[in-house]
Amino acid sequence: MHKKDIFEKLREGETIFPGDPEAYKMREASFNTKKILVQMNNSTDLDEVRTLLSQITDSEIDKSVEVFTPLYINYGKHTKIGKNVFINFDCIFLDLGGITIEDNVLIAPKVSLLSEGHSLEPENRHALIPKPIHIKKNAWIGAGATILQGVTIGKNAVVASGAVVSKDVPDNTVVAGIPAKIIKSV
């Protein structure tokens, strides 16, 4: 019988409790990612940035993808990036729960994609609760927006600058505020 490792558990949405015997593997993986991030974030060559991001995500980053560094990722291997994606400066991706960015997505500066959270219950506060983030085709995430765990941003949707998104955003809508609410259709 196959025993799931901690990364399979995370990808499948299982809560990881502090006493998990494989918890150390998350820290080790983060520091391995950080070694590549340092090199990537100091590169001035877009091809090198894509090559290094491919190493971090363990997937091919298409030539049409543009990333303005710095970009901060805690793991990387649970991030999937489509074609013709633009990621601006100072973004943060916590991807242990999974992040999928489809084609033609625009991500403005200082956007945080946080696929991990913690329990409200004080006795379980240190448990890690992963839930995937999915950003569908042609979405635009405005500067300083935060997308929380388990959220899907619909096709052609716009998340206004500074919004905190805790619930799914339907296709062809604009959301704004804290918490983000639909303000109009596009």
PyMOL commands that set and color helices and strands:
alter all, ss='L'
color gray80, all
select helices_A, chain A and resi 6-11+23-41+46-57+122-124
alter helices_A, ss='H'
color red, helices_A
select strands_A, chain A and resi 66-67+71-73+79-81+86-87+91-94+99-101+106-107+112-114+116-117+129-130+133-135+140-141+146-148+152-153+158-159+164-165+173-176+181-185
alter strands_A, ss='S'
color yellow, strands_A
deselect
rebuild
show_as cartoon
